Amino acid sequence: MATEGESHGYRFIPKNKALEEAWHGGGKTATIAAASVLLLVVFYSLGTNLTGFATHIQNLELLLNETKSTLDDANNANIVCTANVASLGGNLTECRSVLNNQSEALSSCLTKRDELSLHSEQLDMLLTQCGDDKNEISVNLESKKRDYDGLVRSNVRPLCCSGFDVVNSRSVSWNLSDNAITCGSGSYTVNCASGETNY
């Protein structure tokens, strides 16, 4: 509180007597010093805390930037991955379509193979039957040829040999052409006495 007669500044007047004595008795300087030290400690502590807080804010900003960068990279990778999945999905659809077509072609091929196998079995049966028929025909043909040759041999002598030829054991030439026997010339001969011929 200012007293009369003092027109400038501020004058501290403690109400406590002990404080007033300490104030006037040289404690004024110590009090100011203590207050200054206290203010220095407060400002230092406040400055340290503010510096730490600013550093913490800066670290958080760096972490946030790194997180954003990582998130951007992850988003870009996700876009690429989604495009790849879409592309692979298209490839898979195309592959399935080709597989279905190939499966149908394979099924058709297997059906054709079964049909051809059945035809082959039928042809084998026909071939076996044909072989059996051929053998039977060959046997019949040989038998008929023997019968035919026997018939020719048995008829050459009576047709080509006279009684005189038989008595004299003459050999007479003869030939067979168009199932007809001609006597007197030809590549075959018959012994009129024995009936043997080179036919």
C-alpha positions as CSV (number, residue, x, y, z in Angstrom):
1,M,0.0,0.0,0.0
2,A,1.4,3.5,-0.9
3,T,1.8,6.1,1.8
4,E,1.4,9.7,1.6
5,G,4.4,11.6,0.3
6,E,5.4,8.8,-2.1
7,S,4.1,9.6,-5.5
8,H,5.9,6.9,-7.6
9,G,6.6,3.1,-7.5
10,Y,5.2,0.4,-5.3
11,R,6.1,-0.1,-1.7
12,F,5.4,-3.4,0.0
13,I,4.4,-2.9,3.6
14,P,3.9,-6.2,5.4
15,K,1.1,-6.2,8.0
16,N,2.9,-8.8,10.1
17,K,5.5,-7.2,12.3
18,A,8.1,-10.0,12.0
19,L,7.8,-9.8,8.2
20,E,8.1,-6.0,8.3
21,E,11.3,-6.3,10.3
22,A,12.6,-9.0,8.0
23,W,11.7,-6.8,5.0
24,H,13.4,-3.7,6.3
25,G,16.2,-5.5,7.9
26,G,17.9,-6.8,4.7
27,G,15.6,-9.7,4.0
28,K,14.3,-7.8,1.1
29,T,17.2,-8.7,-1.1
30,A,17.1,-12.4,0.0
31,T,13.4,-12.5,-0.7
32,I,13.8,-11.0,-4.2
33,A,16.7,-13.5,-4.9
34,A,14.6,-16.4,-3.7
35,A,11.7,-15.2,-5.8
36,S,14.0,-14.8,-8.8
37,V,15.4,-18.3,-8.3
38,L,11.9,-19.7,-7.9
39,L,10.9,-17.9,-11.1
40,L,14.0,-19.2,-12.9
41,V,13.2,-22.8,-11.7
42,V,9.6,-22.4,-12.8
43,F,10.6,-20.9,-16.2
44,Y,13.3,-23.6,-16.7
45,S,10.9,-26.4,-15.8
46,L,8.3,-24.8,-18.0
47,G,10.8,-24.4,-20.8
48,T,12.0,-28.0,-20.4
49,N,8.4,-29.3,-20.4
50,L,7.5,-27.1,-23.4
51,T,10.6,-28.3,-25.3
52,G,9.7,-31.9,-24.4
53,F,6.1,-31.4,-25.4
54,A,7.2,-29.8,-28.7
55,T,9.6,-32.8,-29.3
56,H,6.8,-35.1,-28.4
57,I,4.5,-33.3,-30.9
58,Q,7.2,-33.4,-33.5
59,N,7.7,-37.2,-32.9
60,L,4.0,-37.7,-33.1
61,E,3.9,-35.8,-36.4
62,L,6.7,-37.9,-37.8
63,L,5.0,-41.0,-36.6
64,L,1.7,-39.8,-38.2
65,N,3.5,-39.0,-41.5
66,E,5.2,-42.4,-41.4
67,T,1.8,-44.1,-40.7
68,K,0.1,-42.1,-43.5
69,S,2.9,-43.1,-45.9
70,T,2.6,-46.8,-44.8
71,L,-1.2,-46.5,-45.2
72,D,-0.8,-45.0,-48.7
73,D,1.7,-47.8,-49.6
74,A,-0.8,-50.4,-48.2
75,N,-3.6,-48.7,-50.1
76,N,-1.6,-48.7,-53.4
77,A,-0.7,-52.4,-52.8
78,N,-4.3,-53.1,-52.1
79,I,-5.3,-51.5,-55.4
80,V,-2.6,-53.5,-57.3
81,C,-3.7,-56.6,-55.5
82,T,-7.4,-56.0,-56.3
83,A,-6.5,-55.5,-60.0
84,N,-4.4,-58.7,-59.9
85,V,-7.3,-60.6,-58.3
86,A,-9.7,-59.2,-60.9
87,S,-7.3,-60.2,-63.7
88,L,-6.7,-63.6,-62.1
89,G,-10.5,-64.0,-61.7
90,G,-10.9,-63.4,-65.4
91,N,-8.1,-65.9,-66.2
92,L,-9.7,-68.4,-63.9
93,T,-13.1,-67.9,-65.6
94,E,-11.4,-68.3,-69.0
95,C,-9.5,-71.4,-67.8
96,R,-12.7,-72.9,-66.5
97,S,-14.4,-72.3,-69.8
98,V,-11.5,-73.9,-71.7
99,L,-11.6,-76.8,-69.2
100,N,-15.3,-77.3,-69.8
101,N,-14.8,-77.2,-73.6
102,Q,-12.0,-79.7,-73.3
103,S,-14.0,-81.9,-71.0
104,E,-16.8,-81.9,-73.5
105,A,-14.3,-82.6,-76.3
106,L,-12.9,-85.4,-74.2
107,S,-16.3,-86.8,-73.5
108,S,-17.1,-86.7,-77.2
109,C,-13.8,-88.4,-78.0
110,L,-14.4,-91.1,-75.5
111,T,-17.8,-91.7,-77.0
112,K,-16.3,-91.9,-80.5
113,R,-13.6,-94.3,-79.2
114,D,-16.3,-96.6,-77.7
115,E,-18.2,-96.5,-81.0
116,L,-15.0,-97.3,-82.9
117,S,-14.1,-100.0,-80.4
118,L,-17.6,-101.6,-81.0
119,H,-17.1,-101.3,-84.8
120,S,-13.6,-102.8,-84.4
121,E,-15.0,-105.8,-82.4
122,Q,-17.8,-106.3,-85.1
123,L,-15.1,-106.1,-87.8
124,D,-13.0,-108.7,-86.0
125,M,-16.0,-111.0,-85.7
126,L,-16.7,-110.4,-89.5
127,L,-13.1,-111.0,-90.3
128,T,-13.1,-114.2,-88.3
129,Q,-16.3,-115.3,-90.0
130,C,-14.8,-114.4,-93.3
131,G,-11.7,-116.4,-92.6
132,D,-13.8,-119.4,-91.6
133,D,-15.9,-119.0,-94.7
134,K,-12.7,-118.7,-96.8
135,N,-11.3,-121.9,-95.3
136,E,-14.5,-123.7,-95.9
137,I,-14.7,-122.4,-99.5
138,S,-11.1,-123.4,-100.1
139,V,-11.8,-126.9,-98.8
140,N,-14.9,-127.2,-100.9
141,L,-13.0,-125.8,-103.9
142,E,-10.2,-128.3,-103.5
143,S,-12.8,-131.1,-103.2
144,K,-14.6,-129.8,-106.2
145,K,-11.3,-129.5,-108.2
146,R,-10.4,-133.1,-107.3
147,D,-13.9,-134.2,-108.3
148,Y,-13.6,-132.2,-111.5
149,D,-10.1,-133.6,-112.3
150,G,-11.3,-137.1,-111.6
151,L,-14.2,-136.6,-113.9
152,V,-12.0,-135.3,-116.7
153,R,-9.5,-138.2,-116.3
154,S,-12.3,-140.8,-116.2
155,N,-13.8,-139.3,-119.4
156,V,-10.6,-138.8,-121.5
157,R,-10.0,-142.5,-122.3
158,P,-13.6,-143.3,-123.4
159,L,-13.8,-140.1,-125.5
160,C,-10.4,-140.1,-127.1
161,C,-9.4,-143.8,-127.4
162,S,-10.8,-146.2,-129.9
163,G,-10.8,-150.0,-129.4
164,F,-7.8,-150.2,-131.7
165,D,-5.9,-147.7,-129.5
166,V,-6.7,-149.7,-126.4
167,V,-5.5,-153.0,-127.9
168,N,-2.3,-151.4,-129.2
169,S,-1.7,-149.4,-125.9
170,R,-1.4,-146.2,-127.8
171,S,-1.0,-142.7,-126.2
172,V,-3.4,-140.1,-127.6
173,S,-2.9,-136.3,-127.2
174,W,-5.8,-134.3,-125.9
175,N,-6.6,-130.9,-124.5
176,L,-9.2,-129.2,-122.1
177,S,-10.6,-125.9,-123.1
178,D,-13.8,-124.2,-121.8
179,N,-14.7,-127.4,-119.9
180,A,-14.6,-129.3,-123.2
181,I,-12.2,-132.2,-124.0
182,T,-10.7,-132.1,-127.5
183,C,-8.8,-135.2,-128.8
184,G,-5.9,-135.6,-131.2
185,S,-3.8,-132.6,-130.2
186,G,-3.0,-130.8,-127.0
187,S,-0.6,-130.6,-124.2
188,Y,-2.0,-133.7,-122.4
189,T,-1.7,-137.4,-123.3
190,V,-3.7,-140.4,-122.2
191,N,-2.5,-144.1,-122.3
192,C,-5.4,-145.9,-123.9
193,A,-4.5,-149.3,-122.3
194,S,-4.2,-148.1,-118.7
195,G,-6.1,-144.9,-118.8
196,E,-3.3,-142.9,-117.1
197,T,-2.9,-139.3,-118.1
198,N,-0.5,-136.5,-117.3
199,Y,-3.4,-134.2,-116.5
